[in-house]
């Protein structure tokens, strides 16, 4: 079974950009969020009634992506992932009233079942940036966003709640506030730390 690295953080922090930058430098196999390809994302942005369908679609997509990445002999990289979709986004949408209590409970049941069938990622790279940086990056994006800059602090608190339940050895925190969009400075340092965990990539 292949090893898996997930890159997590709030919307706009640069998860996808970092995964692409790492994969460009080394022979990783990757899986991305593909917001524009998801069948319920735009519907959910317009109408909260599509929230549950959107979350179920993402949970299943992420589980399918993990299965494919794990089947590879290469180390897998995924932006966001199953755990962030539940502990971050589903919790946020429930808090904002976009998922009812029964819907959120159903998300929890599905998440727990999927995760019980698959191991946690071996490494969780948690990206941090200040709210001003994230706000600027969100405003510059052209893709569909359900979350907003106003969600930043709450979303970060949900990530904290989740990560505190895990073995710290799985977690690698990286501050990306000052880094350029292509991560030219941070990629070599991060790759060195990843190779300390996994050996040659």
Backbone as ProteinMPNN parsed JSONL, in Angstrom:
{"seq_chain_A": "XXXXXXXXXXXXXXXXXXXXXXXXXXXXXXXXXXXXXXXXXXXXXXXXXXXXXXXXXXXXXXXXXXXXXXXXXXXXXXXXXXXXXXXXXXXXXXXXXXXXXXXXXXXXXXXXXXXXXXXXXXXXXXXXXXXXXXXXXXXXXXXXXXXXXXXXXXXXXXXXXXXXXXXXXXXXXXXXXXXXXXXXXXXXXXXXXXXXXXXXX", "coords_chain_A": {"N_chain_A": [[0.85, -1.197, 0.0], [0.597, 2.188, -0.902], [2.077, 5.248, 0.38], [0.538, 8.15, 1.89], [0.12, 11.648, 1.701], [-1.537, 14.408, 2.978], [-2.555, 17.718, 2.324], [-3.588, 20.339, 4.221], [-5.837, 22.988, 5.286], [-7.46, 26.239, 5.51], [-9.815, 27.456, 3.001], [-8.264, 29.062, 0.283], [-5.705, 29.21, 1.331], [-3.734, 27.962, -0.09], [-3.501, 25.223, -0.747], [-3.861, 23.548, -3.059], [-2.076, 24.753, -4.847], [0.352, 24.267, -3.558], [0.474, 21.446, -3.582], [0.677, 21.022, -6.336], [3.114, 22.324, -6.831], [4.921, 20.768, -5.336], [4.616, 18.305, -6.637], [5.581, 18.934, -9.116], [8.252, 19.114, -8.666], [9.046, 16.631, -7.699], [8.49, 13.04, -7.985], [5.638, 12.562, -7.326], [2.346, 11.1, -6.993], [-0.81, 12.515, -7.614], [-3.928, 13.945, -6.322], [-6.657, 16.086, -6.767], [-8.973, 18.71, -5.676], [-10.824, 19.558, -7.655], [-12.964, 21.498, -8.035], [-14.603, 22.73, -10.02], [-15.535, 20.596, -11.432], [-17.295, 19.224, -9.877], [-20.57, 17.988, -9.355], [-22.489, 19.202, -7.685], [-21.55, 21.528, -6.584], [-21.835, 24.234, -7.589], [-24.622, 24.351, -7.481], [-25.029, 24.125, -4.72], [-23.863, 26.494, -3.832], [-25.748, 28.285, -4.69], [-28.076, 27.419, -3.459], [-28.896, 26.211, -0.364], [-30.102, 23.77, 0.011], [-28.82, 21.878, -1.443], [-26.657, 21.174, -0.006], [-26.158, 18.77, 1.513], [-26.031, 16.797, -0.512], [-23.809, 17.772, -1.864], [-21.763, 17.46, 0.052], [-21.747, 14.655, 0.473], [-21.008, 13.842, -2.083], [-18.399, 14.887, -2.181], [-17.167, 13.484, -0.029], [-17.251, 10.844, -1.004], [-15.795, 11.157, -3.384], [-13.258, 11.835, -2.328], [-12.64, 9.536, -0.858], [-12.507, 7.696, -2.951], [-10.359, 8.789, -4.371], [-8.289, 8.477, -2.483], [-8.138, 5.674, -2.417], [-7.194, 5.117, -4.997], [-4.719, 6.494, -4.973], [-3.391, 5.118, -2.939], [-2.998, 2.706, -4.162], [-0.871, 3.067, -5.771], [2.687, 2.831, -6.332], [4.1, 5.044, -5.803], [4.538, 7.908, -3.605], [1.593, 9.455, -2.485], [-0.107, 12.567, -2.991], [-2.535, 14.759, -1.759], [-4.867, 17.401, -1.961], [-6.457, 18.952, 0.634], [-8.853, 16.752, 1.304], [-10.502, 13.766, 2.636], [-10.724, 13.879, 5.48], [-10.495, 16.627, 6.082], [-12.702, 17.53, 4.687], [-14.77, 16.6, 6.284], [-14.157, 17.295, 9.092], [-13.544, 19.974, 8.811], [-15.046, 21.389, 6.606], [-17.734, 20.24, 6.606], [-18.425, 20.617, 9.296], [-18.265, 23.419, 9.414], [-20.281, 24.169, 7.577], [-22.511, 23.135, 8.86], [-22.458, 24.687, 11.193], [-23.012, 27.156, 10.091], [-25.613, 26.829, 9.356], [-26.154, 25.603, 6.975], [-26.22, 22.915, 6.742], [-28.491, 20.703, 8.176], [-29.101, 19.394, 11.515], [-29.731, 16.535, 11.398], [-28.674, 16.063, 8.811], [-25.969, 16.716, 9.136], [-25.3, 14.785, 11.013], [-25.611, 12.513, 9.417], [-23.543, 12.959, 7.605], [-21.437, 12.595, 9.389], [-21.708, 9.865, 10.038], [-21.207, 8.695, 7.528], [-18.591, 9.601, 7.033], [-17.15, 8.424, 9.206], [-17.522, 5.718, 8.63], [-16.27, 5.456, 6.098], [-13.648, 6.251, 6.768], [-12.991, 4.26, 8.57], [-12.511, 2.16, 6.927], [-10.22, 2.748, 5.634], [-6.793, 3.637, 6.128], [-5.547, 6.437, 8.067], [-3.976, 9.319, 6.521], [-0.417, 9.157, 6.24], [1.064, 11.427, 6.672], [0.21, 14.707, 7.554], [0.113, 17.765, 6.242], [-0.137, 20.815, 7.495], [-1.174, 23.88, 6.501], [-0.533, 27.207, 7.325], [-1.571, 30.604, 7.457], [-1.899, 34.169, 7.759], [-5.032, 35.923, 8.341], [-5.349, 38.071, 6.593], [-3.732, 37.439, 4.408], [-5.008, 35.096, 3.468], [-7.531, 36.151, 2.852], [-6.875, 37.854, 0.719], [-5.968, 35.985, -1.169], [-8.266, 34.448, -1.571], [-9.97, 36.341, -2.734], [-8.768, 36.668, -5.16], [-9.217, 34.362, -6.526], [-10.79, 32.454, -9.121], [-12.493, 30.341, -9.066], [-15.341, 28.391, -7.876], [-16.458, 29.264, -4.683], [-17.571, 28.208, -1.592], [-17.091, 28.801, 1.033], [-16.013, 31.744, 2.887], [-13.921, 34.649, 3.531], [-14.68, 35.457, 6.034], [-15.104, 33.14, 7.399], [-12.709, 32.21, 8.28], [-11.376, 32.169, 10.934], [-13.077, 30.501, 12.45], [-13.031, 28.154, 10.945], [-10.319, 27.456, 11.169], [-10.295, 26.896, 13.898], [-11.808, 24.563, 13.945], [-10.111, 22.817, 12.563], [-8.016, 22.755, 14.414], [-9.338, 21.47, 16.551], [-9.655, 18.918, 15.486], [-6.995, 18.06, 14.866], [-5.767, 17.927, 17.35], [-6.544, 15.524, 18.327], [-4.968, 13.65, 17.158], [-1.893, 11.756, 16.708], [0.937, 13.683, 17.202], [3.155, 13.19, 15.586], [2.244, 12.701, 13.063], [1.751, 15.161, 11.958], [2.682, 18.07, 10.243], [3.463, 21.346, 10.387], [3.285, 24.295, 8.428], [4.099, 27.576, 7.747], [2.789, 29.674, 5.407], [2.489, 32.306, 4.854], [4.313, 34.268, 3.913], [5.225, 33.287, 1.511], [5.885, 32.965, -2.029], [3.521, 32.602, -4.793], [4.238, 30.275, -6.228], [5.675, 28.789, -4.477], [8.484, 28.6, -4.44], [10.537, 28.95, -2.594], [9.771, 27.471, -0.351], [9.307, 24.824, -1.12], [11.748, 23.202, -1.453], [12.592, 23.006, 1.25], [10.391, 21.806, 2.466], [10.249, 19.396, 1.056], [12.603, 18.206, 1.945], [11.937, 17.743, 4.601], [9.8, 15.993, 4.263], [11.112, 13.833, 3.083], [12.637, 13.044, 5.198], [10.741, 11.711, 6.633], [9.749, 9.722, 4.891], [11.847, 8.705, 3.413], [13.661, 8.274, 0.324], [12.077, 9.929, -2.379]], "CA_chain_A": [[0.0, 0.0, 0.0], [1.373, 3.411, -0.996], [1.977, 6.247, 1.44], [-0.32, 9.273, 1.521], [0.295, 12.941, 2.351], [-2.627, 15.334, 2.707], [-2.243, 19.118, 2.607], [-4.84, 20.879, 4.748], [-5.893, 24.381, 5.679], [-8.692, 26.893, 5.057], [-9.897, 27.843, 1.591], [-7.448, 30.207, -0.061], [-4.374, 29.185, 1.934], [-2.785, 27.518, -1.1], [-3.312, 23.768, -0.715], [-3.701, 23.005, -4.41], [-0.84, 25.305, -5.407], [1.491, 23.58, -2.957], [0.505, 20.084, -4.113], [1.204, 21.098, -7.703], [4.534, 22.688, -6.77], [5.66, 19.593, -4.864], [4.576, 17.267, -7.672], [6.43, 19.384, -10.225], [9.652, 18.929, -8.279], [9.32, 15.225, -7.407], [7.616, 12.089, -8.663], [4.449, 12.214, -6.557], [1.074, 10.938, -7.678], [-1.637, 13.52, -6.957], [-5.38, 14.038, -6.492], [-7.052, 17.455, -6.449], [-10.383, 18.915, -5.341], [-11.625, 19.65, -8.889], [-14.217, 22.181, -7.705], [-15.45, 23.011, -11.179], [-16.05, 19.342, -11.972], [-18.226, 18.596, -8.958], [-21.921, 18.227, -9.873], [-23.387, 19.917, -6.779], [-20.87, 22.678, -5.987], [-22.513, 25.475, -7.986], [-25.982, 24.28, -6.95], [-24.959, 24.398, -3.283], [-23.578, 27.913, -3.643], [-26.987, 29.023, -4.944], [-29.213, 26.913, -2.68], [-28.399, 25.366, 0.719], [-30.72, 22.443, -0.025], [-27.888, 20.967, -2.088], [-25.49, 21.008, 0.861], [-25.901, 17.366, 1.855], [-25.57, 16.113, -1.727], [-22.447, 18.229, -2.142], [-20.83, 16.849, 0.998], [-21.654, 13.219, 0.175], [-20.21, 13.725, -3.303], [-16.99, 15.117, -1.841], [-16.674, 12.374, 0.788], [-17.025, 9.692, -1.868], [-14.667, 11.495, -4.26], [-12.007, 11.778, -1.591], [-12.361, 8.127, -0.562], [-12.087, 7.085, -4.213], [-9.013, 9.281, -4.662], [-7.351, 7.807, -1.568], [-7.972, 4.287, -2.852], [-6.342, 5.13, -6.186], [-3.37, 6.894, -4.583], [-2.801, 4.043, -2.138], [-2.651, 1.592, -5.044], [0.357, 3.411, -6.49], [3.963, 2.613, -5.633], [4.621, 6.366, -5.483], [3.882, 8.618, -2.507], [0.456, 10.235, -2.96], [-0.376, 13.904, -2.46], [-3.922, 15.162, -1.965], [-5.164, 18.716, -1.372], [-7.677, 18.851, 1.446], [-9.039, 15.338, 1.601], [-11.688, 13.284, 3.333], [-10.794, 14.342, 6.866], [-10.776, 18.057, 6.089], [-14.077, 17.725, 4.234], [-15.674, 16.405, 7.413], [-13.827, 18.064, 10.296], [-13.531, 21.391, 8.493], [-16.148, 21.938, 5.808], [-19.059, 19.833, 7.082], [-18.672, 21.325, 10.561], [-18.518, 24.829, 9.108], [-21.597, 24.317, 6.949], [-23.497, 22.909, 9.922], [-22.432, 25.867, 12.059], [-23.628, 28.261, 9.35], [-27.002, 26.508, 9.055], [-26.266, 25.072, 5.616], [-26.544, 21.506, 6.953], [-29.293, 20.501, 9.372], [-28.523, 18.441, 12.458], [-29.743, 15.172, 10.823], [-27.755, 15.993, 7.679], [-24.607, 16.679, 9.665], [-25.122, 13.454, 11.612], [-25.427, 11.578, 8.309], [-22.161, 13.181, 7.15], [-20.554, 11.961, 10.361], [-21.778, 8.411, 9.862], [-20.519, 8.334, 6.289], [-17.16, 9.832, 7.236], [-16.595, 7.414, 10.112], [-17.511, 4.437, 7.923], [-15.215, 5.501, 5.084], [-12.324, 6.292, 7.395], [-12.72, 2.965, 9.204], [-12.1, 1.229, 5.88], [-8.955, 3.214, 5.069], [-5.944, 4.246, 7.151], [-5.282, 7.867, 7.993], [-2.735, 9.684, 5.826], [0.79, 9.034, 7.067], [1.535, 12.772, 6.996], [-0.745, 15.789, 7.351], [0.815, 19.047, 6.163], [-1.101, 21.853, 7.838], [-0.724, 25.191, 6.057], [-1.004, 28.357, 8.102], [-1.325, 31.952, 6.951], [-2.767, 35.1, 8.482], [-6.321, 36.106, 7.675], [-5.198, 39.031, 5.503], [-3.196, 36.694, 3.266], [-6.056, 34.211, 2.959], [-8.555, 36.998, 2.237], [-6.364, 38.283, -0.578], [-5.921, 34.856, -2.097], [-9.642, 34.084, -1.906], [-10.544, 37.342, -3.633], [-8.123, 36.549, -6.471], [-9.56, 33.09, -7.153], [-11.893, 32.494, -10.071], [-13.325, 29.153, -8.964], [-16.488, 28.461, -6.976], [-16.133, 29.209, -3.264], [-18.706, 28.197, -0.674], [-16.629, 29.499, 2.229], [-15.578, 33.121, 2.675], [-12.872, 35.094, 4.444], [-15.264, 35.571, 7.376], [-15.101, 31.811, 8.018], [-11.325, 31.807, 8.516], [-11.047, 31.847, 12.331], [-13.871, 29.35, 12.873], [-12.503, 26.988, 10.236], [-9.049, 27.122, 11.806], [-10.577, 26.27, 15.193], [-12.247, 23.194, 13.681], [-8.895, 22.053, 12.262], [-7.331, 22.553, 15.695], [-10.085, 20.455, 17.306], [-9.372, 17.608, 14.895], [-5.585, 17.684, 14.938], [-5.368, 17.633, 18.727], [-6.89, 14.118, 18.6], [-4.047, 12.796, 16.417], [-0.502, 11.682, 17.117], [1.648, 14.819, 16.601], [4.148, 12.768, 14.601], [1.598, 12.727, 11.744], [1.414, 16.533, 11.586], [3.772, 18.973, 9.902], [2.879, 22.667, 10.176], [4.083, 25.158, 7.56], [3.561, 28.927, 7.586], [2.944, 30.069, 4.008], [2.086, 33.701, 4.728], [5.277, 35.078, 3.166], [5.749, 32.582, 0.344], [5.373, 33.328, -3.341], [2.482, 31.647, -5.222], [4.799, 29.02, -6.718], [6.352, 28.132, -3.357], [9.86, 28.288, -4.836], [11.402, 28.912, -1.408], [9.366, 26.505, 0.665], [9.276, 23.456, -1.623], [12.937, 22.418, -1.077], [12.598, 22.742, 2.692], [9.324, 20.853, 2.772], [10.65, 18.104, 0.514], [13.606, 17.631, 2.841], [11.246, 17.233, 5.79], [9.028, 14.824, 3.842], [12.038, 12.722, 2.866], [13.014, 12.545, 6.533], [9.668, 10.803, 7.072], [9.474, 8.632, 3.95], [13.015, 8.28, 2.668], [13.759, 8.795, -1.037], [10.814, 10.07, -3.111]], "C_chain_A": [[0.882, 1.243, 0.0], [1.14, 4.341, 0.179], [1.184, 7.445, 0.939], [-0.007, 10.497, 2.373], [-0.904, 13.802, 1.987], [-2.213, 16.735, 3.138], [-3.536, 19.797, 3.01], [-4.693, 22.346, 5.126], [-7.176, 24.996, 5.158], [-8.665, 27.189, 3.565], [-9.055, 29.086, 1.357], [-6.042, 30.184, 0.483], [-3.319, 28.686, 0.954], [-2.52, 26.031, -1.139], [-3.013, 23.197, -2.097], [-2.395, 23.487, -5.035], [0.377, 24.58, -4.846], [1.602, 22.146, -3.466], [1.099, 20.087, -5.524], [2.697, 21.424, -7.71], [5.39, 21.515, -6.318], [5.736, 18.524, -5.955], [5.443, 17.645, -8.871], [7.898, 19.092, -9.947], [10.029, 17.475, -8.055], [8.245, 14.336, -8.021], [6.486, 11.616, -7.752], [3.3, 11.866, -7.502], [0.063, 11.79, -6.912], [-3.125, 13.325, -7.217], [-5.804, 15.413, -5.993], [-8.56, 17.558, -6.232], [-11.305, 18.982, -6.558], [-12.982, 20.31, -8.649], [-15.154, 22.316, -8.905], [-16.07, 21.767, -11.784], [-17.111, 18.702, -11.08], [-19.66, 18.956, -9.323], [-22.818, 19.081, -8.984], [-22.792, 21.215, -6.235], [-21.574, 23.997, -6.314], [-23.943, 25.504, -7.454], [-26.003, 24.632, -5.461], [-24.698, 25.878, -3.023], [-24.85, 28.749, -3.806], [-28.114, 28.646, -3.984], [-28.711, 25.901, -1.646], [-29.001, 23.964, 0.707], [-29.82, 21.41, -0.692], [-26.67, 20.67, -1.214], [-25.159, 19.553, 1.168], [-25.393, 16.603, 0.638], [-24.134, 16.495, -2.048], [-21.439, 17.555, -1.221], [-20.666, 15.35, 0.74], [-20.807, 12.995, -1.075], [-18.721, 13.902, -2.994], [-16.417, 13.979, -1.008], [-16.345, 11.169, -0.094], [-15.873, 9.947, -2.84], [-13.345, 11.312, -3.539], [-11.631, 10.346, -1.228], [-11.878, 7.408, -1.817], [-10.668, 7.511, -4.578], [-7.978, 8.607, -3.763], [-7.092, 6.375, -2.018], [-7.03, 4.207, -4.049], [-4.897, 5.48, -5.82], [-2.663, 5.788, -3.802], [-2.364, 2.858, -3.009], [-1.361, 1.844, -5.811], [1.59, 3.079, -5.653], [4.61, 3.94, -5.253], [3.908, 6.924, -4.252], [2.781, 9.494, -3.092], [0.334, 11.563, -2.244], [-1.821, 14.269, -2.761], [-4.153, 16.508, -1.285], [-6.498, 18.65, -0.63], [-7.89, 17.422, 1.885], [-10.268, 15.047, 2.433], [-11.814, 13.878, 4.735], [-11.11, 15.83, 6.956], [-12.21, 18.327, 5.635], [-15.08, 17.531, 5.366], [-15.365, 17.367, 8.56], [-13.81, 19.566, 10.049], [-14.806, 21.859, 7.825], [-17.527, 21.52, 6.306], [-19.401, 20.522, 8.4], [-18.995, 22.787, 10.321], [-19.916, 25.019, 8.526], [-22.717, 24.071, 7.958], [-23.592, 24.135, 10.822], [-23.139, 27.051, 11.395], [-25.084, 27.993, 8.977], [-27.229, 25.989, 7.656], [-26.455, 23.556, 5.608], [-27.365, 21.403, 8.223], [-28.591, 19.519, 10.306], [-28.575, 17.013, 11.907], [-28.794, 15.025, 9.639], [-26.302, 15.912, 8.139], [-24.316, 15.329, 10.313], [-24.892, 12.395, 10.532], [-24.024, 11.714, 7.724], [-21.179, 12.49, 8.092], [-20.548, 10.451, 10.233], [-21.021, 7.964, 8.625], [-19.007, 8.501, 6.442], [-16.536, 8.733, 8.085], [-16.523, 6.041, 9.426], [-16.394, 4.401, 6.89], [-13.829, 5.464, 5.72], [-11.988, 4.97, 8.074], [-12.221, 1.934, 8.196], [-10.741, 1.572, 5.282], [-8.106, 3.84, 6.17], [-5.84, 5.755, 6.982], [-4.063, 8.136, 7.121], [-1.543, 9.585, 6.775], [1.327, 10.397, 7.485], [0.458, 13.784, 6.639], [0.032, 17.093, 7.389], [-0.217, 20.146, 6.361], [-0.519, 23.22, 7.455], [-1.359, 26.272, 6.912], [-0.659, 29.649, 7.379], [-2.241, 32.885, 7.726], [-4.03, 35.374, 7.665], [-6.242, 37.095, 6.524], [-4.689, 38.338, 4.238], [-4.269, 35.825, 2.637], [-7.155, 35.01, 2.272], [-8.127, 37.443, 0.846], [-6.352, 37.168, -1.597], [-7.325, 34.416, -2.507], [-10.232, 35.059, -2.927], [-9.977, 37.243, -5.045], [-8.528, 35.28, -7.212], [-10.762, 33.245, -8.063], [-12.821, 31.297, -9.943], [-14.431, 29.348, -7.937], [-16.023, 28.328, -5.533], [-17.42, 29.205, -2.448], [-18.33, 28.95, 0.601], [-16.166, 30.904, 1.859], [-14.496, 33.47, 3.685], [-13.396, 35.189, 5.879], [-15.266, 34.238, 8.127], [-13.724, 31.407, 8.546], [-11.074, 31.339, 9.954], [-11.801, 30.605, 12.8], [-13.342, 28.076, 12.231], [-11.184, 26.527, 10.856], [-9.278, 26.444, 13.162], [-11.06, 24.828, 15.022], [-11.053, 22.299, 13.34], [-8.141, 21.753, 13.546], [-8.004, 21.445, 16.507], [-9.781, 19.051, 16.795], [-7.93, 17.187, 15.146], [-5.145, 17.33, 16.357], [-5.689, 16.187, 19.1], [-5.902, 13.148, 17.964], [-2.667, 12.774, 17.051], [0.255, 12.823, 16.437], [2.674, 14.424, 15.55], [3.575, 12.761, 13.183], [1.505, 14.135, 11.169], [2.675, 17.363, 11.355], [3.15, 20.328, 9.58], [3.84, 23.551, 9.393], [3.386, 26.508, 7.445], [3.843, 29.387, 6.164], [2.54, 31.527, 3.78], [2.998, 34.474, 3.782], [5.735, 34.441, 1.855], [5.091, 33.023, -0.95], [4.38, 32.266, -3.811], [3.024, 30.306, -5.709], [5.569, 28.247, -5.676], [7.808, 27.757, -3.663], [10.788, 28.165, -3.633], [11.056, 27.763, -0.477], [9.44, 25.061, 0.196], [10.532, 22.668, -1.248], [12.98, 22.072, 0.41], [11.56, 21.701, 3.068], [9.66, 19.468, 2.246], [11.68, 17.425, 1.408], [12.947, 17.041, 4.076], [10.401, 16.009, 5.458], [9.932, 13.619, 3.671], [12.578, 12.184, 4.192], [12.007, 11.522, 7.036], [9.583, 9.544, 6.204], [10.705, 8.058, 3.276], [13.008, 8.888, 1.274], [12.379, 8.826, -1.704], [11.106, 9.962, -4.604]], "O_chain_A": [[1.808, 1.348, 0.804], [0.136, 4.237, 0.884], [1.15, 7.732, -0.257], [0.117, 10.407, 3.595], [-1.253, 13.913, 0.812], [-1.596, 16.915, 4.188], [-4.486, 19.83, 2.228], [-3.587, 22.869, 5.265], [-7.918, 24.336, 4.43], [-7.602, 27.172, 2.943], [-9.117, 30.044, 2.126], [-5.243, 31.055, 0.138], [-2.132, 28.954, 1.14], [-1.429, 25.609, -1.523], [-2.044, 22.46, -2.284], [-1.69, 22.711, -5.68], [1.329, 24.308, -5.577], [2.703, 21.676, -3.752], [1.932, 19.242, -5.853], [3.455, 20.864, -8.502], [6.472, 21.293, -6.861], [6.784, 17.916, -6.17], [5.975, 16.772, -9.557], [8.684, 18.855, -10.864], [11.196, 17.11, -8.199], [7.224, 14.819, -8.511], [6.381, 10.43, -7.441], [3.285, 12.284, -8.659], [0.075, 11.792, -5.681], [-3.536, 12.657, -8.165], [-5.37, 15.857, -4.93], [-9.318, 16.642, -6.55], [-12.442, 18.513, -6.501], [-14.022, 19.758, -9.011], [-16.35, 22.045, -8.805], [-17.02, 21.859, -12.561], [-17.757, 17.736, -11.486], [-19.944, 20.126, -9.578], [-23.807, 19.634, -9.464], [-23.465, 21.933, -5.496], [-21.874, 24.783, -5.416], [-24.426, 26.552, -7.026], [-26.89, 25.351, -4.999], [-25.259, 26.45, -2.088], [-25.017, 29.78, -3.154], [-29.005, 29.454, -3.723], [-28.165, 24.858, -2.008], [-28.456, 23.058, 1.339], [-30.026, 20.207, -0.531], [-25.749, 19.981, -1.652], [-23.998, 19.151, 1.088], [-24.43, 15.844, 0.741], [-23.334, 15.652, -2.454], [-20.376, 17.127, -1.671], [-19.548, 14.837, 0.787], [-19.991, 12.075, -1.125], [-17.886, 13.148, -3.494], [-15.291, 13.548, -1.253], [-15.29, 10.551, 0.053], [-15.065, 9.053, -3.091], [-12.418, 10.704, -4.074], [-10.458, 9.975, -1.278], [-10.948, 6.603, -1.756], [-9.869, 6.696, -5.037], [-6.91, 8.211, -4.231], [-5.95, 5.915, -2.002], [-6.168, 3.33, -4.107], [-3.961, 4.84, -6.298], [-1.469, 5.556, -3.989], [-1.469, 2.101, -2.634], [-0.818, 0.93, -6.433], [1.535, 3.053, -4.423], [5.56, 3.966, -4.47], [2.818, 6.475, -3.897], [3.002, 10.196, -4.078], [0.629, 11.678, -1.055], [-2.282, 14.108, -3.892], [-3.69, 16.731, -0.167], [-7.533, 18.327, -1.213], [-7.173, 16.93, 2.756], [-10.977, 15.952, 2.873], [-12.89, 14.328, 5.128], [-11.898, 16.25, 7.803], [-12.86, 19.243, 6.138], [-16.11, 18.203, 5.414], [-16.218, 18.163, 8.951], [-14.035, 20.349, 10.972], [-15.566, 22.636, 8.403], [-18.412, 22.368, 6.42], [-20.534, 20.961, 8.599], [-19.898, 23.337, 10.951], [-20.647, 25.922, 8.934], [-23.756, 24.73, 7.908], [-24.689, 24.568, 11.171], [-23.787, 27.851, 12.07], [-25.724, 28.836, 8.35], [-28.367, 25.934, 7.189], [-26.81, 22.979, 4.58], [-26.977, 21.958, 9.251], [-27.603, 18.89, 9.927], [-27.554, 16.325, 11.938], [-28.172, 13.975, 9.476], [-25.508, 15.14, 7.601], [-23.216, 14.794, 10.177], [-24.078, 11.489, 10.708], [-23.388, 10.716, 7.386], [-20.208, 11.876, 7.649], [-19.492, 9.824, 10.312], [-20.284, 6.979, 8.66], [-18.238, 7.635, 6.026], [-15.503, 8.173, 7.717], [-15.565, 5.295, 9.628], [-15.65, 3.422, 6.813], [-12.946, 4.736, 5.265], [-10.818, 4.596, 8.147], [-11.583, 0.95, 8.571], [-10.175, 0.79, 4.518], [-8.641, 4.505, 7.056], [-6.025, 6.282, 5.885], [-3.199, 7.269, 6.993], [-1.653, 9.891, 7.963], [1.97, 10.519, 8.528], [-0.132, 13.727, 5.561], [0.551, 17.485, 8.434], [-1.065, 20.378, 5.499], [0.49, 23.657, 8.009], [-2.559, 26.252, 7.185], [0.403, 29.773, 6.769], [-3.246, 32.449, 8.287], [-4.089, 35.096, 6.468], [-7.002, 36.971, 5.563], [-5.159, 38.618, 3.135], [-4.427, 35.813, 1.416], [-7.66, 34.599, 1.228], [-8.921, 37.414, -0.094], [-6.688, 37.38, -2.762], [-7.549, 34.052, -3.661], [-10.91, 34.648, -3.869], [-10.61, 37.673, -6.009], [-8.22, 35.13, -8.394], [-11.645, 34.065, -7.81], [-13.837, 31.232, -10.636], [-14.456, 30.347, -7.219], [-15.289, 27.4, -5.193], [-18.26, 30.094, -2.596], [-19.159, 29.654, 1.178], [-15.956, 31.218, 0.688], [-14.193, 32.684, 4.583], [-12.634, 35.02, 6.831], [-15.413, 34.212, 9.349], [-13.591, 30.367, 9.193], [-10.604, 30.22, 10.161], [-11.227, 29.75, 13.474], [-13.218, 27.044, 12.89], [-10.97, 25.329, 11.043], [-8.544, 25.528, 13.531], [-10.76, 23.97, 15.852], [-10.993, 21.151, 13.78], [-7.677, 20.632, 13.75], [-7.33, 20.589, 17.08], [-9.663, 18.11, 17.58], [-7.68, 16.068, 15.595], [-4.241, 16.514, 16.538], [-5.161, 15.676, 20.087], [-5.985, 11.943, 18.204], [-2.315, 13.658, 17.832], [0.223, 12.926, 15.211], [3.03, 15.244, 14.704], [4.327, 12.809, 12.21], [1.203, 14.285, 9.985], [3.603, 17.355, 12.164], [2.396, 20.453, 8.615], [5.044, 23.563, 9.649], [2.211, 26.573, 7.084], [5.001, 29.482, 5.757], [2.28, 31.933, 2.647], [2.523, 35.245, 2.948], [6.567, 35.02, 1.156], [3.92, 33.401, -0.981], [4.385, 31.148, -3.295], [2.329, 29.295, -5.611], [6.068, 27.157, -5.957], [8.301, 26.727, -3.202], [11.722, 27.363, -3.649], [11.942, 27.151, 0.117], [9.617, 24.157, 1.013], [10.402, 21.546, -0.76], [13.364, 20.963, 0.78], [11.818, 20.82, 3.889], [9.387, 18.47, 2.912], [11.634, 16.211, 1.606], [13.341, 15.975, 4.55], [10.293, 15.09, 6.27], [9.573, 12.508, 4.064], [12.932, 11.01, 4.294], [12.355, 10.591, 7.762], [9.373, 8.443, 6.712], [10.616, 7.016, 2.626], [12.392, 9.934, 1.071], [11.611, 7.869, -1.604], [10.189, 10.051, -5.42]]}, "name": "protein", "num_of_chains": 1, "seq": "XXXXXXXXXXXXXXXXXXXXXXXXXXXXXXXXXXXXXXXXXXXXXXXXXXXXXXXXXXXXXXXXXXXXXXXXXXXXXXXXXXXXXXXXXXXXXXXXXXXXXXXXXXXXXXXXXXXXXXXXXXXXXXXXXXXXXXXXXXXXXXXXXXXXXXXXXXXXXXXXXXXXXXXXXXXXXXXXXXXXXXXXXXXXXXXXXXXXXXXXX"}
